[in-house]
Structure formats: C-alpha cells, structure tokens
Amino acid sequence: MNDAPSLNLPFIPETITVHLGAPTEDAGNITVDFPSYIKNSASSEIYPTWPDSSLRANIYAIISFALNRVYTQYYPSRGYDFDITNSTAFDQSFVPGRDIFENIGEIVDEIFNSYVRRVGTVEPYFTQYCNGTTVTCGGLSQWGTVELANQGYSPIEILRYYYGDNIEIVVDVPVMGTEDLTPGVILRFGSTGNEVTQIQMRLNRISKNYPAIPKISPVDGIFAEETDAAVRAFQSIFNLTVDGLVGNATWYAIQRVYAAVKRLNDLASEGLTPEEVTNLFTQTLMEGSRGRGVYELQYFLNFIANYNASVPYIETDGIFGPKTRAAVEAAQALYGLPVTGVVDVETWDYIYRAYRGIIESLPSDYFDGVTRPYPGYPLRIGMRVEPVRYLQEYLRLIATVYPDIPSPEVTGTFDTTTRDAVEDIQARFGLDVTGVVSSATWNTIASLYRDIYDGAQASGTQSPGGTLYNS
C-alpha cells in the first residue's frame, strides 16, 4: 500500500547527515544538502588541477560511495542517527565550512544525480577508493586516475579500469526526501504492501546463510503464516523480541543482515537484481480504484459493519465508488484517523487489525455449523495453514453435489488437488481462474457449502431443494 524508498529503487537524498568523527566517537552531526556534501568531500579528497576526466571519475566514486551508505541504511541499521561519517578510516572526508573549488562545484552540479552500478544490478556500487600513494586498496586509486586521464581515458573507462568492465553510470536519478526510510507502521500478520515484499525477499536470502529461517513462498507482499514464522525465527536468531512484529528494530536488523549476506557494502557485492526491488503495490486505494485489493477492503469493511453500526454496509464488487469511500471515511472516523476517504497504509492497517480482532474475539463454538470468515490473506498452493483445512472440508462437501469437482483430502496443506478444485469452482462461477483463494473465491465456496450443508440438515421427509448443478 505504501512505497518506502529504502532498498527499493535508488534515489538521491535531499539531505545527508554527517557524523563529525568515527562512528563510535562522541562528536556532533551536521545535515547538509546532498550536492553540498559531495562538493565538500570532493574538494577535500582531490585536487582541482587534475584533468577533467580524472575529476569526474573521482566524483562519481564519491557520489556512489555515499549513496551506498544511504541506500543500505548502513549506519541507521546499526543504531546510529546519521548516514555517514567524515572519518576517512570508514568513509570519506568532509570538512565543515571549507572552501569549495569552483570547477569541482560545477561538475558536481552537473552529475550529482548520477551513480555507478554494475550491469544487471540496481544498487549504488560500493566504490571503495584510496589515494593510491600513502594508502592503497582494491578499488580506485585517486592519483592513478590522473595518469589514466592523461593517457586519454574517459571517466567511464577510468571507472571500468578499477571496478571492472561491467560498470555503468545511471543518470537522472530522482531526488527524494529520506523521512520515510522505514514503513511508518508496524508490519504484522495481515499487513500488505511493498514493505512486506521487501521483508519476504530479504528473509528468503538471509535464510541461505541461516537455514533455521523458513522459506517464504510465494513472495507476494502479504504477511501471512509463513512470513510470521520467518520473522519470528529471525528475531530468535538475532536476539530480538520474538513477537512476529516488524517494527523499527526488526526492520533495521533485517536490512543490516541482508546487506551483510549480500555484501552490498563490499567491492565483491552479490548485487541486487531488478526483480528484487519490484513493487507489487504501486498506489493507495481511492475512489476510482478497482480490483482484488478493493474487493478485500469491501469485505473487511462489511465484516466490521456487522459489529459497528457507524460503518455502512456496502456491495462487494471490487469497485471503489462513493459508497465505499463513505464506508472508509466512517472507519477512519471510528479509529481516529484523518478522514480522507483514501486507504493508505495506516488506514489499511487499522481496518485489517479491526477485522482480525473481531475474528479472534469470537468464541470457538460461534463457528459450529457455519462457515468461517475469509482468513484475511489469499490461500494458494504450497501453503500449510489451518484455513486450508477448512477450505478442504468445504470443497469435499461441494464435491458430493458437483461430482466433476475434485475432492481433496483434509490435510491442511494446499496441494494440487485443492488447487484443481478451486480452479473448477472459479471457472463455473465466473471468477478469475487463478487457483488462488482470495476473498471473492472464499465467499463463493463458503456460500456453496452453506447451501449444501443447510439442505443436508433438512428432515428426512423434507426435500433439500434438488441438486445444485450449475446450468
């Protein structure tokens, strides 16, 4: 529902906060706009008399190094309140108040919204460098760039000389604020959105190094049982409170460990592929929106309406019209949120938690003889959760009336027979044939089950109403 920029597509921060000392040193912080930081660092690191190609190659390296620190949340994920230090033992030089060389400032103004990356990856490359005389390293040699420039090397050729032939420069990178580097709400069971997708992808990669963390499949941006189990395992391994909640502490810990196992802060970085930062949820829900997300929203609102008269009942049609907006506004007023009629991540979180809270508060005998509500997240092949068991029970009874529908065993595991039965029902009743049980499919299956169950409970002298074959 919300797009946090961290570990998504890279951006140029409007400002950067510099710690004036080593990371653990008791020193002050200073926040400056990003171009000013690059101008200061470059003027402190290199000489204005160097050839233009040398200056540009070095400035690209300085930009990318800083962006790598920001992008991976290197210092915030370790509990610090800054983005980078001015200690050259850890980062790059920055001298508050220093004079900026004119030609360096002009180059920075031209290229500050560019960075270096490896072909096929998205993150700013960790462009380690050193002066090449008193200090040497495996990355770029600042003085060595001068010699290469004098030989006619272009900036990109200089960068490839030091970092490899698969280096490229990304240009026209958007400038954004860094206020929303965390999700803004606690991610928990039932949360959806790009932040959940990020957590799922990162935990799956971390699990290669820490096999005790169970794999999450599919990675779909929906915080269900498998994600909850993986989060709890991660929290246990890394000595965090084991509660299944992804607040700032767990969020930053996941980012820190992920960056470590991927070596994103290293010349030998494993790299992030475009698939690893793909957004599944690209916008909030508002009047005019359509689709599964709207249908799920309407389902949750209607369930809440059964227990709170201030929320109006609405049609579940997957279309966000005026009545859905009115129901959203009523829910926002009920939960003390800004009444906007727009479902952002905070509104979705409150509505979903209210829905889950009602379900969990109902006594177990409430469901005797009736179908259970939609669990709040899609069921699909491979999942092993209790709602799948209920689904299979419903499908088995339906199959006694619709003999062409496969009858799965009641195991609690969503197997191929369960999927085939779901697809058959979806095809029969005009639903999208996906094999995935969203709220629309759950409602259809539950309705069929209730009709058949109620008919079966009729007395022996009473006709159940005939066979329910779909014509």
C-alpha positions in Angstrom: 0.0 0.0 0.0 3.0 2.3 0.6 6.3 2.6 -1.2 9.2 3.2 1.2 12.3 4.1 -0.8 14.8 2.2 1.2 16.2 -0.9 -0.5 13.8 -0.3 -3.4 14.9 1.8 -6.4 17.8 4.1 -5.5 17.2 7.8 -5.2 19.3 10.9 -4.4 18.6 12.1 -0.9 17.7 15.8 -0.5 20.0 15.9 2.5 22.6 13.7 4.2 23.6 13.7 7.9 27.3 13.5 8.5 28.9 12.4 11.9 32.0 14.5 12.5 34.2 11.7 13.7 34.5 8.0 13.8 31.2 6.1 14.3 31.6 5.5 18.0 33.3 8.8 18.7 31.3 11.4 20.8 31.1 14.0 18.1 28.3 16.2 16.6 26.3 15.6 13.5 25.7 18.1 10.6 23.0 17.8 8.0 23.6 19.4 4.6 22.0 19.1 1.2 23.4 16.2 -0.9 25.2 18.3 -3.6 26.9 20.4 -1.0 28.1 17.3 0.8 29.6 15.9 -2.5 31.2 19.3 -3.3 32.8 19.4 0.2 34.0 15.8 0.1 35.4 16.1 -3.4 37.2 19.4 -2.6 38.7 17.6 0.5 39.7 14.5 -1.4 41.0 15.6 -4.8 42.8 18.5 -6.5 41.1 21.0 -8.8 44.1 21.0 -11.1 43.6 17.3 -12.1 42.3 16.5 -15.7 38.6 16.8 -16.1 38.2 13.0 -16.7 40.0 12.3 -13.5 37.9 14.7 -11.5 34.6 13.3 -12.9 35.7 9.6 -12.3 36.5 10.5 -8.7 33.3 12.5 -8.1 31.2 9.5 -9.5 33.0 7.3 -7.0 32.4 9.7 -4.1 28.7 10.0 -5.0 28.2 6.2 -5.3 30.0 5.6 -2.1 27.7 8.0 -0.2 24.6 6.6 -1.9 25.6 3.1 -1.0 25.7 4.1 2.7 22.3 5.8 2.4 20.7 3.1 0.3 21.7 0.2 2.6 20.9 2.2 5.7 24.4 1.2 6.8 24.6 3.4 10.0 20.9 3.7 10.9 20.6 -0.1 10.8 23.3 -0.2 13.4 21.5 2.2 15.8 23.2 5.4 14.7 21.4 8.7 14.0 23.5 9.6 10.9 24.0 8.5 7.4 27.8 8.7 7.0 30.9 9.8 8.9 33.7 12.1 8.0 36.3 9.6 9.2 38.4 8.5 6.2 39.1 5.3 8.1 35.5 4.4 7.5 34.0 6.7 4.9 35.2 9.9 3.1 36.4 13.3 4.1 34.1 16.2 4.9 35.3 19.4 6.5 32.6 21.8 7.7 32.9 25.3 6.3 35.7 24.6 3.9 36.0 26.4 0.6 34.7 24.6 -2.5 36.8 24.6 -5.6 34.9 26.3 -8.4 35.4 23.7 -11.2 34.6 20.8 -8.8 31.4 22.5 -7.7 30.4 22.9 -11.4 31.0 19.3 -12.1 29.0 18.2 -9.0 26.1 20.4 -10.0 26.1 18.6 -13.4 26.4 15.0 -12.2 25.3 14.8 -8.6 22.1 12.9 -9.6 24.1 10.0 -11.2 25.7 7.0 -9.7 27.8 4.0 -10.5 26.4 0.4 -10.6 27.2 -2.9 -12.1 25.3 -4.0 -15.1 22.2 -6.1 -14.1 22.1 -4.7 -10.6 20.3 -1.7 -9.1 22.1 -0.6 -6.0 24.8 2.1 -6.0 28.1 0.2 -6.2 30.4 0.3 -3.2 33.0 2.4 -5.0 35.9 1.9 -2.5 38.8 4.2 -3.3 42.1 5.4 -1.8 44.7 8.0 -2.7 47.0 5.4 -4.3 50.2 6.7 -2.8 50.3 6.7 1.0 47.3 4.3 1.1 46.4 1.6 -1.4 43.3 -0.6 -1.7 41.5 -2.9 -4.0 39.4 -0.1 -5.5 40.1 3.1 -7.3 43.4 4.9 -7.0 42.8 8.7 -6.9 46.3 9.6 -8.1 46.1 6.7 -10.6 43.1 8.3 -12.3 45.3 11.3 -13.2 47.7 9.1 -15.1 44.9 7.3 -16.9 43.2 10.7 -17.8 46.5 11.9 -19.2 46.5 8.8 -21.4 43.1 9.8 -22.8 40.8 7.6 -20.7 37.2 8.9 -20.3 35.5 8.9 -16.9 33.7 5.6 -17.6 36.9 4.0 -18.9 38.7 5.0 -15.7 35.9 3.5 -13.6 35.9 0.3 -15.5 39.7 0.1 -15.3 39.4 -0.1 -11.5 36.0 -1.7 -10.9 35.6 -4.0 -14.0 34.1 -3.8 -17.5 30.5 -4.4 -16.2 30.3 -0.9 -14.6 27.8 1.6 -15.9 26.7 5.1 -14.9 23.0 5.7 -14.1 21.8 9.3 -14.8 18.8 11.5 -14.0 18.2 9.7 -10.7 15.2 11.2 -8.8 15.8 13.4 -5.8 13.7 12.4 -2.7 13.4 13.1 1.0 14.6 10.4 3.4 11.9 10.9 6.0 10.2 7.5 5.1 13.1 5.0 5.2 11.0 2.7 7.4 7.5 1.6 6.7 5.9 4.1 9.1 3.7 1.4 10.8 4.5 -1.9 12.4 4.3 -4.7 9.9 2.4 -7.7 11.3 0.2 -10.6 10.4 -2.2 -9.3 7.7 -0.1 -6.3 6.5 0.3 -6.0 2.8 2.5 -3.9 0.5 5.9 -3.3 -0.9 7.5 -3.3 2.6 6.2 -6.8 3.2 7.6 -7.9 -0.2 11.0 -6.4 0.8 10.9 -8.3 4.1 9.9 -11.6 2.4 12.7 -11.3 -0.2 15.3 -10.4 2.3 14.4 -13.1 4.8 14.5 -15.7 2.0 18.0 -14.6 1.0 19.1 -14.4 4.7 17.8 -18.0 5.1 20.5 -19.3 2.7 23.1 -18.3 5.4 20.8 -19.0 8.4 18.8 -22.2 7.4 16.7 -22.1 10.6 14.7 -19.3 9.0 11.9 -21.0 7.0 11.5 -20.0 3.3 8.5 -17.8 2.4 6.7 -18.9 -0.7 5.3 -17.2 -2.6 6.8 -13.8 -2.1 3.5 -11.8 -2.6 3.6 -8.8 -0.3 1.1 -10.5 2.1 2.1 -11.0 5.7 0.6 -14.5 6.4 1.7 -17.5 8.5 4.9 -18.2 6.6 6.1 -14.7 6.9 5.2 -14.6 10.5 7.2 -17.8 11.1 10.2 -16.5 9.2 10.1 -13.2 11.2 9.9 -15.0 14.5 12.8 -17.3 13.6 14.9 -14.3 12.5 14.1 -12.5 15.8 15.1 -15.5 17.8 18.4 -15.9 16.0 19.4 -12.3 16.3 18.3 -11.8 19.9 15.3 -9.6 19.2 11.9 -9.7 20.9 10.2 -12.7 19.4 6.7 -11.3 18.7 6.3 -11.5 14.9 6.1 -7.7 14.7 8.4 -5.8 12.3 8.9 -2.5 14.0 12.0 -0.3 13.6 14.3 -2.7 15.5 13.5 -5.8 13.5 13.2 -3.8 10.2 16.7 -2.3 10.6 18.1 -5.7 11.8 16.8 -7.4 8.6 18.3 -4.6 6.4 21.6 -4.9 8.2 21.9 -8.7 8.0 20.6 -8.7 4.4 23.2 -6.2 3.3 25.9 -8.3 5.1 25.0 -11.6 3.4 24.7 -9.9 0.0 27.9 -8.0 0.7 26.3 -4.8 -0.5 28.9 -2.7 1.3 31.8 -4.5 -0.4 33.6 -4.5 -3.7 32.6 -8.1 -4.1 28.9 -7.3 -3.7 26.5 -10.0 -4.8 24.3 -7.2 -6.1 20.5 -6.6 -6.2 18.7 -7.6 -9.3 15.7 -5.5 -10.6 13.4 -8.4 -9.6 14.4 -8.0 -6.0 13.1 -4.4 -5.8 10.0 -4.8 -7.9 6.9 -3.0 -6.4 3.8 -5.2 -6.2 1.7 -2.4 -4.7 2.1 0.8 -6.6 -0.6 3.0 -5.2 -3.1 3.6 -2.4 -6.8 2.7 -2.8 -9.1 5.6 -3.6 -12.3 6.4 -5.4 -11.9 5.0 -8.9 -9.7 2.1 -7.9 -10.7 -1.4 -9.0 -9.6 -4.9 -8.4 -8.8 -7.5 -5.8 -7.5 -5.0 -3.3 -10.8 -3.1 -3.4 -12.8 -6.3 -3.1 -10.8 -7.3 0.0 -11.2 -3.8 1.5 -15.0 -4.0 1.0 -15.1 -7.5 2.5 -13.3 -6.3 5.7 -15.5 -3.2 6.0 -18.7 -5.2 5.7 -17.5 -7.6 8.4 -16.7 -4.7 10.6 -20.1 -3.2 9.8 -21.8 -6.3 11.3 -20.4 -5.3 14.7 -20.3 -1.5 14.4 -23.4 0.4 13.1 -21.4 3.5 12.3 -19.8 1.8 9.3 -22.3 1.4 6.5 -22.7 -1.9 4.7 -21.6 -1.8 1.0 -21.6 -4.0 -2.1 -18.5 -6.1 -2.6 -17.9 -5.6 -6.3 -14.2 -4.6 -6.4 -15.1 -1.0 -7.5 -14.2 1.9 -5.2 -17.2 4.1 -5.6 -18.8 6.8 -3.4 -20.4 4.3 -1.1 -17.0 2.6 -0.5 -15.5 6.0 0.1 -18.2 6.7 2.7 -17.5 3.4 4.5 -13.8 4.2 4.5 -14.4 7.7 6.0 -16.7 6.1 8.6 -13.9 3.7 9.6 -11.3 6.4 9.6 -13.5 8.5 12.0 -14.1 5.4 14.1 -10.4 4.7 14.6 -9.3 8.4 15.0 -7.6 8.7 11.6 -7.6 11.6 9.3 -10.9 11.4 7.4 -9.7 11.4 3.8 -11.6 8.5 2.2 -8.3 7.3 0.8 -6.9 4.0 2.0 -3.2 4.5 2.7 -1.0 2.0 4.6 -2.1 3.3 8.0 -5.9 3.1 7.2 -5.4 -0.4 5.7 -3.5 -1.5 8.8 -6.3 -0.2 11.2 -9.1 -1.8 9.1 -7.3 -5.1 8.8 -6.4 -5.3 12.5 -10.1 -4.5 13.4 -11.2 -7.3 11.1 -8.7 -9.8 12.6 -9.5 -8.6 16.1 -13.2 -9.4 15.7 -12.5 -12.9 14.3 -10.1 -13.7 17.1 -12.5 -12.5 19.8 -15.3 -14.8 18.7 -15.8 -18.0 20.8 -14.9 -21.3 19.1 -18.5 -22.5 19.2 -19.5 -19.5 17.2 -18.5 -21.3 14.1 -20.3 -24.5 14.8 -22.5 -25.3 11.7 -21.4 -22.1 9.9 -18.6 -21.3 7.6 -15.6 -19.3 8.9 -14.8 -15.8 7.6 -12.1 -15.3 5.0 -8.7 -15.6 6.8 -7.6 -12.2 5.5 -5.0 -13.3 3.1 -5.0 -15.4 -0.1 -4.6 -19.2 0.1 -2.5 -20.8 -2.6 -0.6 -24.0 -3.5 2.1 -25.0 -1.0 0.6 -23.2 2.0 0.2 -25.3 5.2 -2.2 -23.4 7.5 -5.4 -24.1 9.4 -7.7 -22.1 7.0 -6.7 -24.5 4.2 -8.1 -27.4 6.3 -11.5 -25.5 6.5 -11.3 -24.9 2.7 -10.7 -28.6 2.0 -13.7 -29.5 4.3 -15.9 -27.2 2.3 -14.6 -28.5 -1.1 -15.2 -32.1 -0.1 -18.9 -31.4 0.7 -19.3 -29.4 -2.5 -17.8 -32.3 -4.5 -20.6 -34.6 -3.3 -23.1 -32.4 -5.3 -20.7 -31.4 -8.1 -19.0 -34.8 -8.9 -16.8 -33.2 -11.5 -15.0 -31.1 -8.9 -12.0 -32.9 -7.3 -12.4 -33.8 -3.7 -9.1 -33.1 -1.8 -8.0 -34.8 1.4 -8.4 -32.7 4.5 -4.7 -32.2 5.4 -4.3 -28.5 5.9 -1.8 -28.5 3.0 -2.8 -26.7 -0.2 -2.0 -29.4 -2.7 -2.6 -29.8 -6.4 -6.0 -31.4 -5.9 -7.1 -28.5 -3.8 -5.9 -26.1 -6.5 -7.7 -28.1 -9.2 -11.0 -28.0 -7.2 -10.6 -24.2 -6.6 -10.0 -23.6 -10.3 -13.0 -25.7 -11.3 -15.3 -23.6 -9.0 -13.7 -20.4 -10.3 -14.5 -21.4 -13.8 -18.0 -22.5 -13.1 -19.0 -19.3 -11.3 -17.4 -16.7 -13.4 -14.3 -15.9 -11.2 -10.8 -15.4 -12.5 -9.3 -18.8 -12.8 -6.1 -18.4 -10.7 -6.2 -21.4 -8.3 -5.7 -18.8 -5.6 -8.4 -18.3 -2.9 -8.9 -14.6 -2.4 -12.0 -13.2 -0.6 -14.2 -13.5 -3.7 -13.4 -17.2 -4.2 -13.7 -17.9 -0.4 -17.1 -16.3 -0.4 -18.3 -18.3 -3.3 -17.0 -21.6 -1.8 -18.4 -20.8 1.6 -21.8 -19.9 0.1 -22.0 -23.2 -1.8 -21.0 -25.1 1.3 -23.7 -23.4 3.4 -26.4 -24.1 0.8 -25.4 -27.8 0.7 -25.0 -28.1 4.4 -28.3 -26.5 5.2 -30.0 -28.8 2.7 -28.4 -31.8 4.2 -29.8 -30.8 7.6 -33.4 -30.9 6.4 -35.5 -33.7 7.9 -35.8 -37.0 6.1 -39.2 -36.1 4.8 -38.2 -32.7 3.5 -36.6 -32.3 0.1 -33.3 -30.4 0.3 -34.4 -28.4 -2.8 -32.9 -30.5 -5.5 -29.4 -31.0 -6.9 -27.3 -27.8 -7.1 -25.7 -28.4 -10.5 -24.8 -25.1 -12.3 -26.7 -24.8 -15.5 
